[in-house]
Amino acid sequence: MRSKLQKVIHFRVMIFLAMIEDELIYWQKVSFESGSYSFLVSVWSKCHT
């Protein structure tokens, strides 16, 4: 009984991860780009002070 429940939960989790995977990839890309942008800004401001 318990192993069947675990399989159902695992199946639901896999579906959920597949659904949000595109969102995660998008947000990782956005956060990476904004992070490198702020890094460039900080380097630029250090050079100009």
Contacts in CASP RR format, 6 or more apart in sequence:
PFRMAT RR
TARGET T0000
AUTHOR 0000-0000-0000
METHOD contacts of the structure
MODEL  1
MRSKLQKVIHFRVMIFLAMIEDELIYWQKVSFESGSYSFLVSVWSKCHT
END
